[in-house]
Amino acid sequence: MKRERLLLFTLAAINFTHIVDFMIMMPLGPQLMRLFDISPQQFSALVSTYTFSAGVSSFIGAFVLDRFDRKKTLAIAYVGFVIGTFACALAPNYQLLLSARIVTGAFGGILSALILSIVGDVIPEFRRATAIGIVMGAFSVASVVGVPFGLFIANQYSWHAPFIFLGILSTAVLGLIVVAVPQLRSHMLHNIPHPSPIKVLTNLARNGNQLSALWFTIMLVLGHFTIIPFLSPYMVANVGFSESDLTYIYLLGGAVTIFTSPMIGRLADRIGKPRVFMMFALLTLIPVFTLTNLPKTALPLALLVTTVFFVTSSGRWVPATTMITSTVTPQSRGSFMSINSSVQQITAGIAASIAGVIVTKDASGALVNYQYVGYLAIVVSLLGILVSRRLRTIS
């Protein structure tokens, strides 16, 4: 159990750095839009190109990940991630930053698939939601520590500072991978020939359960990532936050979900993943509607809305991720989770692009049409509930 806890801690640390790298771009939006003099559409490109790149790399990884030791693949992918993070830190202008985000996203997409594959391989299904709740708790720690600290040093020094710090921290985590992650080759020991890329896609197309899982992923991501890219810019331009106030959104939301994510994982293991997902998927519709229609509001009330959004959103992701991971056998889990990660990342890019098209600026600098992004998120979230009822647990 001690080695299992160390492994989960290591995977959570990897997830933490990956999530901070992705998340820090959103609250830096007001600063980057001002410094680079870029439009909402150009800013959304900084978000969406990262996810599109991650999606492409995950798709390619689907055809090779199950052929290799998970530890070796994880280490190589993380080295690339560290290099990409330092490239972001050193980027002197918008164009080079955009290019660096593409590089970082390419390796980050593979990391997402590998983390879930390793959890699925090592942790039995009856304890898997708890384990995923722990690993996904990295989102909460990223929100309560990583993003607020990143914003603080960005405001104190420059937007380069968070990426420099993250690159240094990621180098330390790379050492943890070498020490704490065991060789994971059990998925290679069944003498099952690895199918060609065309065969992988053909098998997927014939598997209704896995296709439903992919559609489920699409609905989840569209219901979440249409909201996220413009949350911080909207709070500054429309609700009355200062750029330094944005820290409180992630600090409070992350602090609460540090406790709620593991609790939700244990609850899902005890009373059922589909039931817990349904409950939180319905609950999250309330803060989505409120958040995207929020006028100028007192800071405490606005923070209450954003914190409830964090809690309910993470509440649906923990059981949902467990349900998706359990729709495939261990021998095919790496390939499927890579395809699923690819679909997730590309959909997140599409979601950010859709939001970038819908949301515009008026003459005063305020953002308009954000409420329509919220309505879209509500509709696709309801569709996701319907799709979730088609999933069956395999292993």
C-alpha positions in Angstrom: 0.0 0.0 0.0 2.9 2.3 0.7 4.2 2.0 -2.9 0.7 2.4 -4.2 0.4 5.7 -2.3 3.8 6.9 -3.5 2.7 6.0 -7.1 -0.5 7.9 -6.8 1.3 10.9 -5.3 3.7 10.9 -8.2 0.9 10.7 -10.7 -0.9 13.5 -8.9 2.4 15.6 -9.0 2.6 15.0 -12.8 -1.1 15.9 -13.1 -0.5 19.0 -11.0 2.3 20.4 -13.2 0.3 19.5 -16.4 -2.8 21.2 -15.1 -1.1 24.3 -13.8 0.6 24.6 -17.2 -2.7 24.5 -18.9 -4.7 26.5 -16.4 -2.3 29.4 -15.9 -3.0 30.6 -19.4 -6.6 31.5 -18.6 -6.1 33.9 -15.7 -3.1 35.4 -17.5 -5.6 36.3 -20.3 -6.3 39.9 -19.2 -2.5 40.5 -18.9 -1.6 38.8 -22.2 -4.4 40.6 -24.1 -3.1 43.9 -22.8 0.6 43.3 -23.3 0.4 41.7 -26.7 -2.5 43.8 -27.8 -4.4 40.7 -29.0 -8.1 40.1 -29.5 -10.3 37.6 -27.7 -10.0 35.3 -30.7 -6.2 35.5 -30.6 -6.2 34.7 -26.9 -8.5 31.8 -27.4 -6.0 30.5 -29.9 -3.4 30.3 -27.1 -5.8 28.0 -25.3 -7.1 26.0 -28.2 -3.8 25.3 -30.0 -2.5 23.7 -26.8 -5.5 21.4 -26.7 -5.5 20.7 -30.5 -1.8 19.7 -30.3 -2.5 17.5 -27.3 -5.3 15.9 -29.2 -3.2 15.1 -32.2 -0.3 13.6 -30.1 -2.8 11.5 -28.1 -4.3 10.1 -31.3 -0.9 9.1 -32.6 0.0 7.7 -29.2 -3.1 5.4 -29.3 -1.2 3.2 -31.8 2.0 2.8 -29.9 1.5 3.2 -26.1 0.4 -0.3 -25.4 3.6 -1.6 -27.1 5.9 -0.2 -24.4 6.6 -0.1 -20.7 4.4 2.6 -19.2 7.2 4.0 -17.1 9.6 4.5 -20.0 6.9 6.2 -22.1 5.8 8.4 -19.2 9.4 9.6 -18.6 10.0 10.4 -22.2 6.8 12.3 -22.5 7.5 14.3 -19.4 10.9 15.3 -20.6 9.2 16.8 -23.7 6.7 18.5 -21.4 9.5 20.1 -19.4 11.3 21.4 -22.5 8.0 22.9 -23.8 7.4 24.6 -20.5 10.8 26.3 -20.5 10.1 27.3 -24.2 6.9 29.1 -23.0 8.9 30.8 -20.3 11.4 32.2 -22.8 9.0 33.2 -25.5 9.4 36.9 -26.3 6.3 37.5 -28.3 2.8 36.2 -29.1 3.9 34.1 -32.1 6.6 32.3 -30.3 4.5 31.7 -27.3 1.8 30.2 -29.5 4.5 27.9 -31.0 5.7 26.9 -27.5 2.2 26.1 -26.5 1.9 23.7 -29.4 5.0 21.8 -28.3 4.0 21.6 -24.6 0.5 20.5 -25.5 1.8 17.7 -27.7 3.5 16.1 -24.7 0.9 17.0 -22.2 -1.8 15.1 -24.2 0.2 11.9 -23.9 0.7 12.4 -20.2 -3.1 12.6 -19.6 -3.6 9.3 -21.3 -0.7 7.6 -19.5 -1.8 8.7 -16.1 -5.3 7.2 -16.5 -3.9 4.1 -18.1 -1.6 3.5 -15.2 -4.4 4.0 -12.6 -6.5 1.6 -14.6 -3.8 -1.0 -14.7 -2.7 -0.8 -11.1 -5.9 -0.1 -9.1 -8.8 -2.6 -9.1 -12.2 -1.3 -10.3 -13.8 -1.4 -6.9 -11.2 1.2 -5.6 -10.6 3.0 -8.8 -12.8 6.0 -8.3 -11.1 6.7 -5.0 -7.7 6.6 -6.7 -8.8 8.8 -9.5 -10.2 11.2 -7.0 -6.8 11.4 -5.4 -5.0 11.9 -8.8 -7.6 14.5 -9.9 -7.2 16.2 -6.5 -4.1 17.7 -8.3 -6.6 20.0 -10.0 -7.6 21.3 -6.6 -4.0 21.8 -5.4 -3.2 23.4 -8.8 -6.1 25.8 -8.1 -5.3 26.6 -4.5 -1.5 26.7 -4.8 -0.2 26.6 -8.4 -2.4 29.1 -10.1 -2.6 31.7 -7.3 1.1 31.6 -6.8 1.6 31.8 -10.6 -0.6 34.8 -10.8 1.2 36.4 -7.8 4.7 36.1 -9.3 3.2 37.1 -12.7 1.9 40.3 -11.2 5.1 40.9 -9.2 7.5 40.2 -12.1 6.1 39.3 -15.5 3.9 36.6 -17.2 7.2 34.7 -17.9 7.7 34.0 -14.2 5.1 31.3 -13.7 6.5 29.2 -16.5 10.0 29.5 -15.3 9.0 28.3 -11.8 6.9 25.5 -13.3 9.8 24.3 -15.4 12.0 24.1 -12.4 9.3 22.2 -10.4 8.7 19.8 -13.3 12.4 19.0 -13.4 12.1 17.8 -9.8 9.0 15.8 -10.6 11.0 14.1 -13.4 13.3 12.7 -10.7 10.3 11.5 -8.8 9.2 9.5 -11.8 12.5 7.7 -12.0 12.4 6.8 -8.3 8.7 6.1 -7.6 7.1 4.7 -10.8 7.7 0.9 -11.2 8.1 -0.8 -14.5 4.6 -1.5 -15.8 4.6 -4.2 -18.5 1.7 -6.4 -17.5 -0.3 -5.2 -20.4 2.4 -6.6 -22.7 2.6 -10.1 -21.3 -0.5 -11.7 -22.9 1.1 -12.5 -26.2 -1.7 -10.7 -28.0 -0.5 -9.1 -31.3 -0.7 -5.4 -31.4 -3.2 -4.3 -34.1 -2.3 -1.9 -36.8 -3.6 1.7 -36.6 -6.4 0.8 -39.1 -7.3 -2.2 -37.0 -7.4 -0.2 -33.8 -9.9 2.3 -35.4 -11.9 -0.5 -36.9 -12.2 -2.3 -33.5 -13.2 1.0 -31.9 -15.9 1.7 -34.5 -17.4 -1.7 -33.9 -17.4 -1.3 -30.1 -20.6 0.5 -29.1 -19.5 0.8 -25.5 -16.3 2.6 -26.3 -18.0 4.8 -28.9 -20.5 5.8 -26.2 -17.6 6.6 -23.9 -16.1 8.9 -26.5 -19.4 10.7 -27.1 -19.7 11.0 -23.3 -16.2 12.6 -23.2 -17.3 15.1 -26.0 -20.4 16.2 -24.1 -18.4 16.5 -20.8 -15.7 18.7 -22.4 -18.1 20.9 -24.4 -20.2 21.4 -21.2 -17.1 22.6 -19.3 -14.4 24.1 -21.6 -16.7 26.5 -23.4 -17.0 28.3 -20.0 -13.4 28.1 -18.8 -11.3 30.2 -21.3 -13.2 33.5 -20.7 -14.1 33.0 -17.0 -11.2 35.2 -15.9 -11.5 37.9 -18.6 -15.3 38.1 -18.0 -14.7 38.5 -14.2 -12.4 41.4 -14.9 -14.2 43.1 -17.7 -17.8 42.6 -16.6 -18.1 41.6 -12.9 -15.7 44.1 -11.5 -12.7 42.0 -10.4 -9.2 43.4 -10.5 -6.5 41.2 -12.1 -5.2 40.4 -8.6 -8.7 39.4 -7.4 -8.6 36.5 -9.9 -6.3 34.7 -7.4 -9.2 34.3 -5.0 -11.3 32.3 -7.6 -8.7 29.6 -7.8 -7.7 29.8 -4.2 -11.2 29.3 -2.8 -12.4 26.9 -5.5 -9.3 24.8 -5.2 -9.3 24.8 -1.4 -12.8 23.4 -1.2 -12.3 20.8 -3.9 -9.2 19.5 -2.2 -11.6 18.0 0.3 -14.6 17.3 -1.9 -12.9 15.5 -4.8 -11.6 12.5 -2.7 -14.9 12.5 -0.8 -16.8 12.3 -4.1 -14.5 9.5 -5.3 -15.3 7.4 -2.1 -19.0 8.2 -2.5 -18.9 7.0 -6.1 -17.2 3.7 -5.1 -19.8 3.2 -2.3 -23.1 4.0 -4.0 -22.2 3.9 -7.7 -20.4 6.0 -10.3 -23.4 6.7 -12.6 -25.6 7.8 -9.7 -23.0 10.3 -8.3 -22.3 11.6 -11.8 -25.9 12.2 -12.5 -26.3 14.1 -9.2 -23.4 16.4 -9.8 -24.1 16.8 -13.6 -27.5 18.3 -12.7 -26.2 20.4 -9.8 -23.5 22.0 -12.0 -26.1 23.5 -14.3 -27.0 26.0 -11.6 -23.6 27.7 -11.3 -23.0 27.5 -15.1 -26.2 29.6 -15.7 -25.5 32.0 -12.8 -21.8 32.5 -13.7 -22.3 33.3 -17.4 -25.1 35.8 -16.6 -23.4 37.5 -13.7 -23.5 41.3 -13.7 -21.3 43.6 -11.6 -21.4 41.9 -8.3 -19.9 42.1 -4.9 -16.7 40.1 -4.6 -17.9 37.6 -1.9 -21.0 36.7 -3.8 -19.2 36.3 -7.1 -16.6 34.1 -5.4 -19.4 31.9 -3.9 -20.7 31.3 -7.5 -17.3 30.4 -8.8 -16.5 28.1 -5.9 -19.8 26.2 -6.3 -18.9 25.9 -10.0 -15.5 24.4 -9.1 -17.1 21.9 -6.7 -19.9 20.7 -8.9 -17.7 20.5 -12.0 -15.1 18.4 -10.3 -17.9 16.4 -8.7 -19.0 15.2 -12.1 -15.5 14.6 -13.6 -14.4 12.2 -10.9 -17.1 9.5 -11.4 -17.2 10.2 -15.2 -13.5 9.6 -15.6 -13.8 6.4 -13.7 -16.7 5.2 -15.8 -14.7 5.9 -19.0 -11.6 4.2 -17.8 -13.7 1.1 -17.0 -15.1 0.6 -20.4 -12.0 -1.1 -21.8 -9.8 -4.1 -21.0 -6.3 -3.6 -19.6 -4.7 -4.9 -22.9 -6.3 -2.1 -24.8 -6.5 0.6 -22.1 -3.5 2.6 -23.2 -4.7 2.8 -26.8 -8.2 3.7 -25.9 -7.3 6.2 -23.2 -5.0 7.9 -25.8 -7.8 8.1 -28.3 -10.1 9.3 -25.5 -7.5 11.9 -24.5 -7.2 13.0 -28.1 -11.0 13.4 -28.4 -11.0 15.3 -25.1 -8.2 17.7 -26.0 -9.5 18.4 -29.6 -13.0 18.9 -28.2 -11.5 21.3 -25.6 -9.8 23.2 -28.4 -13.1 23.3 -30.4 -14.9 24.5 -27.2 -12.4 27.3 -26.7 -12.7 28.3 -30.4 -16.5 28.3 -30.2 -16.3 30.5 -27.2 -13.9 32.8 -29.0 -16.3 33.2 -31.9 -19.3 33.8 -29.6 -17.7 36.2 -27.1 -16.8 39.7 -28.4 -15.8 43.0 -26.9 -18.0 46.1 -26.9 -16.7 49.7 -27.2 -16.2 49.9 -23.4 -14.0 46.8 -23.3 -16.7 44.6 -21.7 -17.2 41.1 -23.0 -20.6 40.3 -24.6 -22.5 37.1 -25.4 -20.9 35.1 -22.6 -24.4 34.0 -21.5 -24.9 32.2 -24.9 -21.8 30.2 -24.1 -23.5 29.2 -20.8 -26.7 28.1 -22.6 -24.7 26.0 -25.0 -22.9 24.4 -22.0 -26.2 23.5 -20.3 -27.6 21.9 -23.4 -24.6 19.6 -24.1 -24.3 18.8 -20.4 -27.9 17.4 -20.5 -27.0 15.4 -23.6 -24.0 14.0 -21.7 -26.3 12.7 -18.9 -28.3 10.8 -21.6 -25.1 9.3 -23.1 -23.8 8.3 -19.7 -26.7 5.8 -19.4 -25.3 3.7 -22.3 -21.9 3.0 -20.7 -21.1 -0.5 -19.4 -18.2 -1.5 -17.0 -15.8 -4.0 -18.5 -12.8 -4.0 -16.1 
